[in-house]
Structure formats: structure tokens, C-alpha cells
Amino acid sequence: MTKKVISCYEDENLQYALKIMEKNKIRRLPVLDETNFLVGMLSLGDVAHVASSQLMASALMKISEHHGKNHIAL
């Protein structure tokens, strides 16, 4: 289990949430309200529905960087 959970707040904008996801290489981000109560979960799939193709492609590349380093090219 993750010791320190990375999250964002429901009043923060999408670009800020994506920066958190990119920095921490995570594909899902818990969303909290002002009382730190969990109100949702933001996933890359959710972002894909509203973000531009360019923004989504950039975020996916940055978030997935560490996954590619352990894979063997065929």
C-alpha cells in the first residue's frame, strides 16, 4: 500500500492535476473536497474525454516514461 497518497482538490484545474500525475508518474489521482474527504478519482481515461489530443499525448508520454525502461524491445 502507498504510504503517502498523492491527491488533488476538486477546485483545482485539469492542467494542475495533470502536472501532479506527470510529476509522480501516476495514472489515477484521488480528488478531495475542502475537508479532505474523497469525492472522486481522476484517471487518464477521464482526461482523454476532455483534453486536447496534444495535451493527452504529452501527459501519457511523461507518465509512462518509467514503464518503458523495464521492458525489452522485441
N, CA, C and O atoms as a MOPAC input file, in Angstrom:
PM7 MOZYME 1SCF
protein

 N      0.84100 1    -1.16900 1     0.00000 1
 C      0.00000 1     0.00000 1     0.00000 1
 C      0.89400 1     1.24300 1     0.00000 1
 O      1.95300 1     1.25800 1     0.62700 1
 N      0.46300 1     2.26000 1    -0.69400 1
 C      1.20900 1     3.50800 1    -0.77100 1
 C      1.20200 1     4.21800 1     0.57800 1
 O      0.14300 1     4.40700 1     1.17600 1
 N      2.37300 1     4.61000 1     1.05400 1
 C      2.47100 1     5.29500 1     2.35300 1
 C      1.97700 1     6.72600 1     2.26500 1
 O      1.24600 1     7.18800 1     3.14100 1
 N      2.37200 1     7.43200 1     1.21000 1
 C      1.93600 1     8.81900 1     1.03700 1
 C      1.07200 1     8.89000 1    -0.21100 1
 O      1.56300 1     8.70800 1    -1.32500 1
 N     -0.19700 1     9.15000 1    -0.02700 1
 C     -1.11800 1     9.21200 1    -1.14700 1
 C     -1.04800 1    10.60000 1    -1.77900 1
 O     -1.18100 1    11.61300 1    -1.09100 1
 N     -0.84000 1    10.63500 1    -3.08400 1
 C     -0.80900 1    11.88300 1    -3.84700 1
 C     -2.24100 1    12.17600 1    -4.27800 1
 O     -2.93700 1    11.28100 1    -4.75800 1
 N     -2.68900 1    13.41700 1    -4.11300 1
 C     -4.06500 1    13.76100 1    -4.46600 1
 C     -4.14200 1    15.20000 1    -4.95600 1
 O     -3.15300 1    15.93300 1    -4.94800 1
 N     -5.33600 1    15.58400 1    -5.38300 1
 C     -5.61600 1    16.96800 1    -5.74600 1
 C     -6.96000 1    17.34500 1    -5.13200 1
 O     -7.65500 1    16.49600 1    -4.57300 1
 N     -7.32000 1    18.61000 1    -5.23800 1
 C     -8.59700 1    19.08600 1    -4.72300 1
 C     -9.55800 1    19.35000 1    -5.87100 1
 O     -9.14400 1    19.67400 1    -6.98400 1
 N    -10.83700 1    19.20900 1    -5.58600 1
 C    -11.86600 1    19.32100 1    -6.60700 1
 C    -11.93800 1    20.69800 1    -7.26500 1
 O    -12.48500 1    20.82300 1    -8.36100 1
 N    -11.40200 1    21.72300 1    -6.62500 1
 C    -11.46200 1    23.06700 1    -7.21300 1
 C    -10.21300 1    23.41900 1    -8.02800 1
 O    -10.09800 1    24.54000 1    -8.52500 1
 N     -9.27600 1    22.47300 1    -8.16900 1
 C     -8.07500 1    22.71700 1    -8.97200 1
 C     -8.36900 1    22.38600 1   -10.43500 1
 O     -9.21800 1    21.54500 1   -10.72900 1
 N     -7.66800 1    23.04800 1   -11.34000 1
 C     -7.95600 1    22.83700 1   -12.75900 1
 C     -7.26100 1    21.58600 1   -13.30500 1
 O     -6.37200 1    21.02000 1   -12.66900 1
 N     -7.68500 1    21.17900 1   -14.47800 1
 C     -7.20100 1    19.94200 1   -15.09300 1
 C     -5.69800 1    19.98000 1   -15.36500 1
 O     -5.00900 1    18.98300 1   -15.14900 1
 N     -5.18900 1    21.10000 1   -15.82700 1
 C     -3.75700 1    21.20400 1   -16.11500 1
 C     -2.93000 1    20.97100 1   -14.85900 1
 O     -1.89100 1    20.31400 1   -14.91300 1
 N     -3.38200 1    21.50400 1   -13.73500 1
 C     -2.66900 1    21.31400 1   -12.47100 1
 C     -2.70200 1    19.83900 1   -12.06800 1
 O     -1.68500 1    19.29100 1   -11.64300 1
 N     -3.85100 1    19.20100 1   -12.19700 1
 C     -3.97500 1    17.77800 1   -11.85900 1
 C     -3.06200 1    16.93500 1   -12.75200 1
 O     -2.42400 1    15.99700 1   -12.27300 1
 N     -2.99500 1    17.26000 1   -14.03600 1
 C     -2.11000 1    16.53300 1   -14.94900 1
 C     -0.64400 1    16.70300 1   -14.56700 1
 O      0.13500 1    15.75500 1   -14.65700 1
 N     -0.27000 1    17.89100 1   -14.14700 1
 C      1.11500 1    18.12200 1   -13.71000 1
 C      1.44700 1    17.22900 1   -12.50800 1
 O      2.54400 1    16.67600 1   -12.43000 1
 N      0.50600 1    17.08900 1   -11.58100 1
 C      0.71600 1    16.20800 1   -10.42900 1
 C      0.89900 1    14.77100 1   -10.90500 1
 O      1.79600 1    14.06800 1   -10.44000 1
 N      0.04600 1    14.33300 1   -11.83500 1
 C      0.12100 1    12.97100 1   -12.35200 1
 C      1.44600 1    12.74200 1   -13.08400 1
 O      2.07900 1    11.70000 1   -12.91500 1
 N      1.86100 1    13.71000 1   -13.88900 1
 C      3.11900 1    13.59700 1   -14.63200 1
 C      4.31200 1    13.54200 1   -13.68200 1
 O      5.18300 1    12.68300 1   -13.82400 1
 N      4.35100 1    14.44800 1   -12.72300 1
 C      5.47500 1    14.52900 1   -11.78900 1
 C      5.63700 1    13.23400 1   -10.99200 1
 O      6.75600 1    12.79200 1   -10.73400 1
 N      4.52500 1    12.63900 1   -10.61100 1
 C      4.54800 1    11.45400 1    -9.76800 1
 C      4.37500 1    10.14700 1   -10.53500 1
 O      4.34000 1     9.07000 1    -9.94000 1
 N      4.26600 1    10.24900 1   -11.87000 1
 C      4.13300 1     9.06700 1   -12.73400 1
 C      2.97300 1     8.18000 1   -12.30000 1
 O      3.12200 1     6.96500 1   -12.16600 1
 N      1.80800 1     8.80600 1   -12.08100 1
 C      0.62500 1     8.06000 1   -11.67100 1
 C     -0.49000 1     8.22800 1   -12.68900 1
 O     -0.61600 1     9.27800 1   -13.31900 1
 N     -1.28900 1     7.19900 1   -12.84500 1
 C     -2.37100 1     7.18900 1   -13.83100 1
 C     -3.73600 1     7.48600 1   -13.22900 1
 O     -4.69500 1     7.74300 1   -13.95700 1
 N     -3.82600 1     7.45100 1   -11.91700 1
 C     -5.07100 1     7.75500 1   -11.20900 1
 C     -4.75900 1     8.69400 1   -10.04900 1
 O     -3.75900 1     8.53400 1    -9.34900 1
 N     -5.63800 1     9.67400 1    -9.86400 1
 C     -5.39900 1    10.70000 1    -8.85200 1
 C     -6.65200 1    10.88700 1    -7.99900 1
 O     -7.68600 1    11.31400 1    -8.51200 1
 N     -6.57400 1    10.57300 1    -6.70500 1
 C     -7.72100 1    10.82100 1    -5.82300 1
 C     -8.03900 1    12.31900 1    -5.78100 1
 O     -7.14000 1    13.15900 1    -5.78400 1
 N     -9.33100 1    12.63200 1    -5.74100 1
 C     -9.79200 1    14.02100 1    -5.69000 1
 C    -10.48800 1    14.23800 1    -4.35100 1
 O    -11.39700 1    13.49300 1    -3.98500 1
 N    -10.05200 1    15.26900 1    -3.62100 1
 C    -10.57300 1    15.57200 1    -2.29300 1
 C    -11.36300 1    16.88100 1    -2.29900 1
 O    -11.12600 1    17.76500 1    -3.12200 1
 N    -12.31700 1    16.98300 1    -1.35000 1
 C    -13.00200 1    18.26900 1    -1.18300 1
 C    -12.24400 1    19.10500 1    -0.14800 1
 O    -11.16800 1    18.71000 1     0.30100 1
 N    -12.80000 1    20.25300 1     0.22800 1
 C    -12.10500 1    21.16100 1     1.12900 1
 C    -11.92500 1    20.59500 1     2.53900 1
 O    -11.13700 1    21.13300 1     3.31700 1
 N    -12.64300 1    19.51600 1     2.88400 1
 C    -12.49100 1    18.88000 1     4.19800 1
 C    -11.60800 1    17.62800 1     4.11900 1
 O    -11.53000 1    16.84700 1     5.06700 1
 N    -10.94500 1    17.45500 1     2.97100 1
 C    -10.08300 1    16.29300 1     2.70400 1
 C    -10.85700 1    14.98400 1     2.61700 1
 O    -10.29200 1    13.91600 1     2.85000 1
 N    -12.14400 1    15.05500 1     2.28500 1
 C    -12.97300 1    13.88300 1     2.06700 1
 C    -12.84100 1    13.46500 1     0.60200 1
 O    -12.91500 1    14.30800 1    -0.29100 1
 N    -12.64900 1    12.18800 1     0.35700 1
 C    -12.52000 1    11.68800 1    -1.00800 1
 C    -13.84500 1    11.84400 1    -1.74900 1
 O    -14.86900 1    11.31500 1    -1.31700 1
 N    -13.82100 1    12.57000 1    -2.86400 1
 C    -15.04400 1    12.78900 1    -3.63400 1
 C    -14.96900 1    12.18600 1    -5.03700 1
 O    -15.96000 1    12.19200 1    -5.76700 1
 N    -13.80300 1    11.66700 1    -5.41500 1
 C    -13.68900 1    11.07500 1    -6.73500 1
 C    -12.28200 1    10.60900 1    -7.03600 1
 O    -11.36500 1    10.73800 1    -6.22500 1
 N    -12.14100 1    10.06000 1    -8.23900 1
 C    -10.85600 1     9.56900 1    -8.71100 1
 C    -10.72300 1    10.01500 1   -10.16300 1
 O    -11.57900 1     9.71500 1   -10.99500 1
 N     -9.64900 1    10.72900 1   -10.45600 1
 C     -9.38000 1    11.19200 1   -11.81500 1
 C     -8.41700 1    10.21100 1   -12.47600 1
 O     -7.34300 1     9.93200 1   -11.94200 1
 N     -8.80100 1     9.69200 1   -13.63000 1
 C     -7.93700 1     8.76200 1   -14.35200 1
 C     -7.53100 1     9.36700 1   -15.68800 1
 O     -8.12100 1    10.34800 1   -16.14000 1
 N     -6.52900 1     8.77800 1   -16.31000 1
 C     -6.13500 1     9.23700 1   -17.64100 1
 C     -7.27500 1     9.07400 1   -18.63300 1
 O     -7.40900 1     9.87300 1   -19.55900 1
 N     -8.09700 1     8.05000 1   -18.44800 1
 C     -9.26900 1     7.87300 1   -19.31400 1
 C    -10.23200 1     9.03600 1   -19.20300 1
 O    -10.78900 1     9.48000 1   -20.20700 1
 N    -10.43600 1     9.53800 1   -17.98700 1
 C    -11.29200 1    10.70700 1   -17.78300 1
 C    -10.72100 1    11.91700 1   -18.50600 1
 O    -11.44800 1    12.67100 1   -19.15300 1
 N     -9.42100 1    12.09200 1   -18.38900 1
 C     -8.74200 1    13.22900 1   -19.01900 1
 C     -8.87600 1    13.14200 1   -20.53500 1
 O     -9.06600 1    14.16100 1   -21.20000 1
 N     -8.77800 1    11.93900 1   -21.08200 1
 C     -8.85400 1    11.75200 1   -22.53200 1
 C    -10.17800 1    12.24800 1   -23.11200 1
 O    -10.23300 1    12.64000 1   -24.27700 1
 N    -11.23300 1    12.23400 1   -22.31900 1
 C    -12.54500 1    12.67500 1   -22.79800 1
 C    -12.66500 1    14.18600 1   -22.94000 1
 O    -13.50600 1    14.67500 1   -23.69500 1
 N    -11.82400 1    14.93300 1   -22.21300 1
 C    -11.97400 1    16.38900 1   -22.22600 1
 C    -10.74100 1    17.15000 1   -22.69300 1
 O    -10.85000 1    18.30900 1   -23.09300 1
 N     -9.58100 1    16.52400 1   -22.64900 1
 C     -8.34300 1    17.22100 1   -23.01000 1
 C     -8.08800 1    17.14200 1   -24.51100 1
 O     -8.60800 1    16.26300 1   -25.19800 1
 N     -7.29300 1    18.06000 1   -24.99700 1
 C     -6.90300 1    18.02200 1   -26.40400 1
 C     -6.01600 1    16.81200 1   -26.64900 1
 O     -5.40300 1    16.28800 1   -25.71800 1
 N     -5.94600 1    16.37200 1   -27.88200 1
 C     -5.10000 1    15.22500 1   -28.23900 1
 C     -3.64400 1    15.48800 1   -27.90100 1
 O     -2.94000 1    14.60300 1   -27.41400 1
 N     -3.20000 1    16.69700 1   -28.15900 1
 C     -1.80400 1    17.05800 1   -27.89100 1
 C     -1.50000 1    17.01900 1   -26.39100 1
 O     -0.46700 1    16.49000 1   -25.97900 1
 N     -2.39400 1    17.57400 1   -25.58000 1
 C     -2.20200 1    17.57500 1   -24.13100 1
 C     -2.21600 1    16.14900 1   -23.60200 1
 O     -1.39700 1    15.79600 1   -22.75400 1
 N     -3.13400 1    15.32900 1   -24.09100 1
 C     -3.24600 1    13.94100 1   -23.64100 1
 C     -2.01000 1    13.14100 1   -24.03400 1
 O     -1.49100 1    12.37700 1   -23.22100 1
 N     -1.53500 1    13.29900 1   -25.25100 1
 C     -0.35500 1    12.57300 1   -25.72200 1
 C      0.87400 1    12.94200 1   -24.89300 1
 O      1.65800 1    12.07200 1   -24.51300 1
 N      1.03300 1    14.22000 1   -24.61900 1
 C      2.16300 1    14.68100 1   -23.81500 1
 C      2.10000 1    14.09800 1   -22.40500 1
 O      3.10600 1    13.60800 1   -21.89100 1
 N      0.93800 1    14.14900 1   -21.78800 1
 C      0.77700 1    13.62300 1   -20.42900 1
 C      1.04400 1    12.12500 1   -20.39100 1
 O      1.73300 1    11.64300 1   -19.49200 1
 N      0.51000 1    11.39200 1   -21.34700 1
 C      0.69700 1     9.94400 1   -21.37500 1
 C      2.16700 1     9.57800 1   -21.53200 1
 O      2.64600 1     8.64900 1   -20.88300 1
 N      2.88500 1    10.29700 1   -22.38400 1
 C      4.31600 1    10.03400 1   -22.55600 1
 C      5.07600 1    10.26900 1   -21.25900 1
 O      5.91100 1     9.45100 1   -20.87300 1
 N      4.79700 1    11.37300 1   -20.58700 1
 C      5.51400 1    11.70700 1   -19.35800 1
 C      5.18300 1    10.74300 1   -18.22700 1
 O      6.06900 1    10.34800 1   -17.46900 1
 N      3.93000 1    10.36700 1   -18.10900 1
 C      3.51300 1     9.45400 1   -17.04800 1
 C      4.05900 1     8.05500 1   -17.28300 1
 O      4.39200 1     7.35400 1   -16.32700 1
 N      4.15500 1     7.64200 1   -18.53200 1
 C      4.56100 1     6.27600 1   -18.86300 1
 C      6.06200 1     6.09900 1   -19.02800 1
 O      6.50600 1     4.97800 1   -19.27900 1
 N      6.85700 1     7.14200 1   -18.90100 1
 C      8.30100 1     7.05600 1   -19.13700 1
 C      8.96400 1     5.93300 1   -18.35300 1
 O      9.77100 1     5.19200 1   -18.91500 1
 N      8.65100 1     5.79000 1   -17.09300 1
 C      9.31900 1     4.77700 1   -16.27400 1
 C      8.90400 1     3.36100 1   -16.63100 1
 O      9.64200 1     2.42500 1   -16.32700 1
 N      7.76200 1     3.16600 1   -17.26000 1
 C      7.31400 1     1.83000 1   -17.64000 1
 C      8.16300 1     1.26800 1   -18.78700 1
 O      8.46500 1     0.07500 1   -18.81100 1
 N      8.53500 1     2.10700 1   -19.70900 1
 C      9.28600 1     1.66800 1   -20.87400 1
 C     10.71400 1     1.24500 1   -20.57100 1
 O     11.29300 1     0.46200 1   -21.32400 1
 N     11.28800 1     1.73600 1   -19.49800 1
 C     12.67700 1     1.43500 1   -19.17200 1
 C     12.88200 1    -0.01300 1   -18.74200 1
 O     13.98900 1    -0.54100 1   -18.84900 1
 N     11.82700 1    -0.65600 1   -18.25900 1
 C     11.95300 1    -2.03000 1   -17.78800 1
 C     11.52100 1    -3.06000 1   -18.82600 1
 O     11.62900 1    -4.26100 1   -18.58000 1
 N     11.04400 1    -2.61900 1   -19.96200 1
 C     10.56200 1    -3.54200 1   -20.98300 1
 C     11.65100 1    -3.84900 1   -21.99900 1
 O     12.49100 1    -3.00300 1   -22.30500 1
 N     11.62700 1    -5.03100 1   -22.49800 1
 C     12.59300 1    -5.46100 1   -23.50800 1
 C     11.97700 1    -5.23600 1   -24.87800 1
 O     10.84700 1    -5.65800 1   -25.12500 1
 N     12.69900 1    -4.57900 1   -25.76900 1
 C     12.20600 1    -4.36500 1   -27.12100 1
 C     12.22000 1    -5.65800 1   -27.89100 1
 O     13.17300 1    -6.43200 1   -27.79900 1
 N     11.18400 1    -5.89700 1   -28.64000 1
 C     11.09500 1    -7.11400 1   -29.44600 1
 C     11.49000 1    -6.87700 1   -30.87300 1
 O     11.46900 1    -7.80400 1   -31.68200 1

